[in-house]
Amino acid sequence: MAKTGAGHRRQSCYLAPVRIEDWPDEWQEWVALTPMERFRESEKIFAQYLALGGSLDPDPDPTSPFDNPSEWNSNAAHGRAGLRVLRRGAS
């Protein structure tokens, strides 16, 4: 331990070096991709997330200063904003 003054001791922190060879195969494959290949793979993963029902809507945060409980609609699906269909008549 190293002394920091006034009798206080500070604990040393040492992290062992991490070798890519020690990573799981999936991580190694990801790191081996070029940035553009990673971007394209991320697009595929994101499309799959949305197809499985993932949402871009943020969860409500009652601790946020921008939280407005009156905007939260419990009648809407999953408590999120509903989808309105706009109909335009044939003219």
N, C-alpha and C positions, 0 to 999 in steps of 0.2 A: 504494500500500500504506500501511496505517496503522501507526504505531509503537505498541507496547504496553508499552514500558519495558524496561530492561536490554538494549537493543539488539536485541530480538526484533521481528520484523516479522510482522504478521498480514495475510493476503490478504483483500481485500474481496470479498464475494460479492454479486452483483446478478443477480436473475432478471428477465427481461423480462416485462412484463405479458402474461397469456394472455387472449385474447378468445374467447368462445364461438363466434364465427363461424369461428375457425380450427380448431375441433374437427371430427372426422369427423361426417358426417350422423347416424350411429347414436347417437353420444354426445349430440348436440344434441337428438335426439328423446327420449332418456332423461331429460335434464335438464328438458325441457319438461313431462314428466308430473308429476302431483300425487303427493304421497307415497303415497296410497292406490292410485293407478294403478301406481306402481312396485312396491308390495307385491304387487299382483295379478299383474303381469308376472313378478316373482321367483318367485311360487308356480308359475306355468306352467313357467318354466325349471327349477325344482327338480324338478317332477314329470317333466319330460322327462329330466333327469339320472338319476333313479331308474329310469325305464323303459328307459333305455339300459344299465342294469347298474351305475350308480353305487352307491356304498356309503356308509353313515353310520359304518361301523366305522373307527376310527382305525388308521393304520399303526403297527406296533410301534415303540417308541422305546427302544432298549437303553441310552440315556444317561439315561433317566428314573429317578428314585429309586423310582418305583412300578412299574417294569417287572418282571414275574414271568415268566421264560422257561417255567416249568412250565405256565402257562396257555395258552401258544401251542401250538396243535394243528396239526401239519403234515399230518395226515391229512384234516382238514376242507377243504372247498372253499376255494380261495384262501388257505389257512392261517388262515381266520377261524373263529370259533365256529360249531359246527354247529347245525342246527335239529332239535329233538326233537319228535316228534309225540306228544302225550298222547292215549291212547285211553281213553275211558270206556265201560265196558260198559253195555248197556241193563239197567235194573233193573226 
